[in-house]
Amino acid sequence: MIKVDLSLAEQPFTLMIADQQVVKIFHDQQVIAFENPRENYVEFMLDEQLIGIDSSDVNQQSIALFVDNQFATQLALPVAAQGESKKGFLGLAALGFKLFKSAKVVKVALASASVAGYAWLFTIEFALMLIACLVIHEYGHLRAMKYFGIKTKGIYLIPFVGGLAVSDDKITTRWQDVVISLMGPAFGLFTSVFGVVLYYATEMEIFAGVAVLSALLNLFNLLPILPLDGGHVLKSISFSMRSWVGLSVCLLGVLFGLWLSYTFGLMLLVFFLFVGALEIVFEWRGRHYSHLLPLDKYGQGFSAVMYALVVAGHVAVMMHFADSENAILSLPMKILSS
């Protein structure tokens, strides 16, 4: 659609042209009637004169003006007409940018990149298994957030890093932090147990692979290192005792993580430790102004028991396949026992 502003007999008119055809004419912001005697040609009365407009050459940036069926002049389209085209292009570009920024598009793009990356490193079967385990784990976090009435933005898969359940609100109690942190590995444990059941029901080793992979991933996530889930549980329990206790315990967790990353060459874990160390610093500096309601002694003990049970469940799944003749199924237990 092109908008053309022009002056006829010193009176302002606006034409709306689409596909070389005048579709509307405005005079003093009022729509005026016109006739279409032939294609790309319209005519209307103005001061007892019959005005005709031929828009056949609109693509060449001009229109022909007729008065009482006699050719009067060829009018060049004003610059504003070209501006509309540019505006339309900019609007289309803005729409494309908004579409790219939309959460759903970002989620799909990240998920596709994750599948492609893991398939490139390993196999497509392994990539799909890994993505399924990550999504179920993050869904557990998401369900816990919704249980506490916390608004969520959904699950984002980050290539070669893992997944992230994103919330719109902040937690208000240490208990919420514990439950949300543990629900991810707990859902992962359900995945592992279900994989074991399907393995014995079908005798297909792919289900055993899902069980073992889920157990290994979630057990890693339960390490008492911030910002992993286990680190959040540890932080909530220890900072509920005393601030200095929380600081001391979390710093021990960082040291444990550094030893672990050095021993097994886990360079990515060093990045996590850096992020976790910043979280500890912010937690310590804001200890006197924290809005988080601490755990009482019962809550501290119950949180520790829940953490131990989830850890034990994943270890049990890995131990179940420790003697398997399949090297892949027995590998996680060998890593754990090394």
C-alpha positions as CSV (number, residue, x, y, z in Angstrom):
1,M,0.0,0.0,0.0
2,I,1.4,3.4,-1.1
3,K,0.2,6.7,0.4
4,V,0.4,9.7,-1.9
5,D,-0.2,13.3,-0.7
6,L,-0.9,15.8,-3.5
7,S,-2.7,19.1,-4.1
8,L,-5.4,19.6,-6.7
9,A,-6.8,23.2,-7.3
10,E,-4.9,24.2,-4.1
11,Q,-6.8,21.6,-2.1
12,P,-5.1,18.7,-0.3
13,F,-5.8,15.1,-1.3
14,T,-4.5,11.8,-0.2
15,L,-4.5,8.7,-2.4
16,M,-4.1,5.1,-1.2
17,I,-2.7,3.0,-4.0
18,A,-2.3,-0.8,-4.0
19,D,-1.0,-2.8,-7.0
20,Q,-1.3,0.2,-9.3
21,Q,-5.0,0.7,-8.3
22,V,-6.3,3.6,-6.4
23,V,-8.4,2.1,-3.5
24,K,-9.2,5.2,-1.4
25,I,-9.2,9.0,-1.8
26,F,-9.3,11.3,1.1
27,H,-10.1,15.1,1.1
28,D,-9.9,17.0,4.4
29,Q,-9.7,13.6,6.2
30,Q,-13.0,12.5,4.6
31,V,-13.3,9.6,2.2
32,I,-14.7,10.8,-1.1
33,A,-16.6,8.6,-3.7
34,F,-15.1,7.9,-7.1
35,E,-15.8,5.7,-10.1
36,N,-13.7,3.1,-11.8
37,P,-14.5,3.4,-15.5
38,R,-11.5,1.2,-16.5
39,E,-8.5,-0.6,-14.9
40,N,-6.0,1.6,-13.1
41,Y,-8.2,4.7,-13.7
42,V,-10.5,6.5,-11.3
43,E,-12.5,9.7,-11.7
44,F,-14.5,12.1,-9.3
45,M,-16.0,15.5,-9.4
46,L,-14.2,18.6,-8.0
47,D,-15.6,22.1,-8.4
48,E,-17.9,20.9,-11.2
49,Q,-14.9,19.5,-13.1
50,L,-14.4,15.7,-13.7
51,I,-11.0,14.8,-12.4
52,G,-9.4,11.6,-13.6
53,I,-6.3,9.8,-12.2
54,D,-4.4,7.1,-14.1
55,S,-2.2,5.1,-11.8
56,S,-0.8,2.7,-14.5
57,D,2.7,4.2,-14.1
58,V,2.8,4.3,-10.3
59,N,5.8,1.8,-10.4
60,Q,7.7,4.5,-12.3
61,Q,6.9,6.9,-9.5
62,S,4.3,8.9,-11.5
63,I,0.6,9.2,-12.1
64,A,-1.3,11.0,-14.9
65,L,-3.9,13.7,-14.2
66,F,-7.0,14.3,-16.5
67,V,-9.5,17.1,-16.3
68,D,-12.9,16.6,-18.1
69,N,-11.4,13.6,-19.9
70,Q,-8.5,15.6,-21.3
71,F,-4.9,14.9,-20.3
72,A,-3.7,17.7,-18.0
73,T,-0.3,16.7,-16.6
74,Q,2.0,13.9,-15.4
75,L,2.6,14.1,-11.6
76,A,5.7,12.8,-10.0
77,L,5.0,10.9,-6.8
78,P,6.3,12.9,-3.8
79,V,9.1,11.6,-1.6
80,A,6.6,10.5,1.0
81,A,5.5,7.7,-1.2
82,Q,9.0,6.2,-1.2
83,G,9.2,6.8,2.5
84,E,6.2,4.6,3.0
85,S,8.0,1.8,1.2
86,K,11.0,2.2,3.5
87,K,8.7,2.4,6.5
88,G,7.1,-0.9,5.4
89,F,10.5,-2.5,5.0
90,L,11.6,-1.3,8.4
91,G,8.3,-2.5,9.9
92,L,8.9,-5.9,8.4
93,A,12.5,-5.9,9.7
94,A,11.2,-4.9,13.2
95,L,8.7,-7.7,13.1
96,G,11.4,-10.2,12.1
97,F,13.5,-9.0,15.0
98,K,10.6,-9.3,17.5
99,L,10.0,-12.8,16.2
100,F,13.6,-13.7,16.7
101,K,13.5,-12.4,20.3
102,S,10.3,-14.2,21.1
103,A,10.8,-16.9,23.8
104,K,9.4,-19.8,21.8
105,V,11.8,-19.1,18.8
106,V,14.8,-18.9,21.2
107,K,13.8,-22.1,22.9
108,V,13.4,-24.0,19.6
109,A,16.7,-22.6,18.3
110,L,18.6,-23.5,21.5
111,A,17.0,-27.0,21.6
112,S,17.9,-27.6,17.9
113,A,21.5,-26.4,18.5
114,S,21.7,-28.8,21.5
115,V,20.5,-31.8,19.6
116,A,22.8,-31.0,16.6
117,G,25.8,-30.4,18.9
118,Y,25.5,-33.6,20.9
119,A,24.7,-35.6,17.7
120,W,27.9,-34.2,16.2
121,L,30.0,-35.2,19.2
122,F,28.3,-38.6,19.8
123,T,25.3,-40.0,17.9
124,I,21.7,-38.9,17.3
125,E,20.4,-41.6,19.6
126,F,22.7,-40.4,22.5
127,A,21.7,-36.8,21.7
128,L,18.0,-37.5,22.0
129,M,18.5,-39.5,25.2
130,L,20.5,-36.7,26.7
131,I,18.0,-34.0,25.7
132,A,15.1,-36.1,27.2
133,C,17.0,-36.4,30.5
134,L,17.7,-32.7,30.6
135,V,14.1,-31.7,29.8
136,I,12.7,-34.0,32.5
137,H,15.2,-32.7,35.1
138,E,14.3,-29.1,34.3
139,Y,10.6,-29.9,34.2
140,G,11.0,-31.0,37.9
141,H,12.3,-27.6,38.8
142,L,9.5,-26.0,36.8
143,R,6.8,-28.0,38.6
144,A,8.2,-27.0,42.0
145,M,8.2,-23.4,41.0
146,K,4.6,-23.5,39.9
147,Y,3.7,-25.4,43.2
148,F,5.0,-22.4,45.1
149,G,3.1,-20.0,42.8
150,I,6.3,-18.7,41.2
151,K,5.8,-17.5,37.6
152,T,7.9,-19.3,35.1
153,K,9.3,-18.5,31.6
154,G,9.9,-22.2,30.7
155,I,12.9,-24.4,29.9
156,Y,15.9,-23.3,28.0
157,L,18.5,-25.9,26.7
158,I,22.0,-24.5,26.5
159,P,24.3,-26.4,24.0
160,F,27.2,-28.3,25.7
161,V,26.2,-26.9,29.1
162,G,22.8,-28.4,30.0
163,G,19.4,-26.9,30.7
164,L,17.8,-24.0,32.7
165,A,14.4,-23.6,34.2
166,V,13.8,-19.8,34.2
167,S,11.4,-18.1,36.7
168,D,9.9,-14.6,36.6
169,D,9.7,-14.2,40.4
170,K,12.1,-14.6,43.3
171,I,11.9,-17.2,46.0
172,T,11.0,-16.0,49.5
173,T,12.1,-18.9,51.8
174,R,15.1,-21.3,52.1
175,W,12.6,-24.1,52.0
176,Q,11.5,-23.1,48.5
177,D,15.1,-23.1,47.4
178,V,15.6,-26.6,48.7
179,V,12.5,-28.1,47.2
180,I,13.0,-26.4,43.8
181,S,16.6,-27.6,43.7
182,L,15.8,-31.2,44.7
183,M,12.8,-31.6,42.4
184,G,15.0,-31.6,39.3
185,P,17.1,-34.6,40.4
186,A,14.0,-36.2,41.9
187,F,12.3,-36.2,38.5
188,G,15.5,-37.4,37.1
189,L,15.4,-40.4,39.5
190,F,11.9,-41.2,38.3
191,T,13.3,-41.2,34.7
192,S,16.1,-43.6,35.8
193,V,13.7,-46.0,37.6
194,F,11.3,-45.9,34.7
195,G,14.2,-46.7,32.3
196,V,15.1,-49.7,34.5
197,V,11.5,-51.0,34.3
198,L,11.3,-50.6,30.6
199,Y,14.7,-52.3,30.2
200,Y,13.5,-55.4,32.0
201,A,10.1,-55.3,30.2
202,T,11.6,-55.0,26.7
203,E,15.2,-56.1,27.1
204,M,16.3,-53.2,25.0
205,E,19.6,-51.7,26.2
206,I,18.7,-48.2,25.1
207,F,16.3,-48.0,28.2
208,A,19.1,-49.1,30.5
209,G,21.3,-46.4,28.8
210,V,18.6,-43.8,29.6
211,A,18.5,-45.0,33.2
212,V,22.3,-44.8,33.7
213,L,22.7,-41.5,31.8
214,S,20.0,-39.9,33.9
215,A,21.5,-41.1,37.1
216,L,25.0,-39.9,36.2
217,L,23.8,-36.4,35.1
218,N,21.6,-35.9,38.1
219,L,24.2,-37.2,40.5
220,F,26.7,-34.7,39.1
221,N,24.1,-32.0,39.6
222,L,23.8,-33.0,43.2
223,L,27.4,-32.2,44.0
224,P,27.6,-29.7,46.9
225,I,28.9,-27.0,44.6
226,L,27.2,-23.8,43.7
227,P,25.5,-23.1,41.3
228,L,24.6,-26.8,41.0
229,D,21.4,-28.1,42.7
230,G,23.4,-29.8,45.5
231,G,25.1,-26.5,46.2
232,H,21.8,-24.7,46.6
233,V,20.6,-27.3,49.1
234,L,23.9,-27.0,51.0
235,K,23.7,-23.2,51.0
236,S,20.1,-23.1,52.2
237,I,20.9,-25.5,55.1
238,S,24.2,-23.9,56.2
239,F,23.1,-20.3,55.9
240,S,20.0,-21.2,58.0
241,M,22.3,-22.2,60.8
242,R,24.6,-19.2,60.9
243,S,25.9,-16.8,58.2
244,W,29.5,-17.7,59.0
245,V,28.7,-21.4,58.9
246,G,27.1,-21.0,55.5
247,L,30.1,-19.1,54.2
248,S,32.5,-21.7,55.5
249,V,30.6,-24.7,54.2
250,C,30.1,-23.1,50.8
251,L,33.8,-22.2,50.5
252,L,34.6,-25.9,51.3
253,G,32.3,-26.8,48.5
254,V,34.3,-24.6,46.1
255,L,37.5,-26.2,47.2
256,F,36.0,-29.6,46.7
257,G,34.9,-28.5,43.2
258,L,38.4,-27.3,42.4
259,W,39.9,-30.6,43.5
260,L,37.4,-32.5,41.4
261,S,37.9,-30.4,38.3
262,Y,41.7,-30.8,38.6
263,T,41.5,-34.6,39.2
264,F,39.2,-35.3,36.3
265,G,40.2,-32.4,34.0
266,L,36.7,-30.9,34.1
267,M,37.4,-27.4,32.8
268,L,33.8,-26.5,32.4
269,L,33.3,-27.1,36.1
270,V,35.8,-24.3,36.8
271,F,33.4,-21.9,35.1
272,F,30.5,-23.2,37.3
273,L,32.7,-22.7,40.4
274,F,33.5,-19.1,39.4
275,V,29.7,-18.4,39.1
276,G,29.1,-20.2,42.3
277,A,31.8,-18.2,44.1
278,L,30.1,-14.9,43.0
279,E,26.8,-16.2,44.4
280,I,28.5,-17.0,47.7
281,V,30.0,-13.5,47.9
282,F,26.6,-11.8,47.1
283,E,24.9,-14.1,49.7
284,W,27.4,-13.2,52.4
285,R,27.4,-9.4,51.6
286,G,23.6,-9.3,51.8
287,R,23.2,-11.6,54.8
288,H,21.9,-8.8,57.1
289,Y,19.2,-7.8,54.5
290,S,18.2,-11.2,53.2
291,H,14.5,-11.6,52.5
292,L,14.7,-15.4,52.6
293,L,13.0,-17.0,55.6
294,P,15.6,-19.5,57.0
295,L,15.0,-23.2,57.7
296,D,14.3,-24.2,61.3
297,K,16.1,-27.2,62.8
298,Y,13.4,-29.6,61.6
299,G,13.6,-28.1,58.1
300,Q,17.4,-28.4,58.1
301,G,17.3,-32.1,59.0
302,F,14.4,-32.9,56.7
303,S,16.2,-31.2,53.8
304,A,19.4,-33.1,54.5
305,V,17.5,-36.4,54.6
306,M,15.7,-35.7,51.3
307,Y,19.1,-34.8,49.7
308,A,20.6,-38.0,50.9
309,L,17.7,-40.1,49.6
310,V,17.8,-38.6,46.1
311,V,21.6,-39.2,46.0
312,A,21.2,-42.8,47.2
313,G,18.6,-43.4,44.6
314,H,20.8,-42.4,41.7
315,V,23.8,-44.3,43.1
316,A,21.6,-47.4,43.4
317,V,20.6,-47.2,39.7
318,M,24.3,-46.9,38.7
319,M,25.3,-49.8,41.0
320,H,22.6,-51.9,39.5
321,F,24.4,-51.9,36.2
322,A,27.9,-51.9,37.6
323,D,28.6,-55.5,36.6
324,S,27.0,-55.2,33.1
325,E,29.0,-56.6,30.2
326,N,28.1,-53.4,28.3
327,A,31.0,-51.0,28.9
328,I,28.8,-48.0,28.6
329,L,26.3,-49.1,31.2
330,S,29.1,-50.0,33.7
331,L,31.1,-46.8,33.0
332,P,29.3,-44.4,35.4
333,M,29.9,-46.7,38.4
334,K,33.6,-46.9,37.5
335,I,33.8,-43.2,37.3
336,L,32.0,-42.9,40.7
337,S,34.3,-45.5,42.3
338,S,37.6,-44.0,40.9
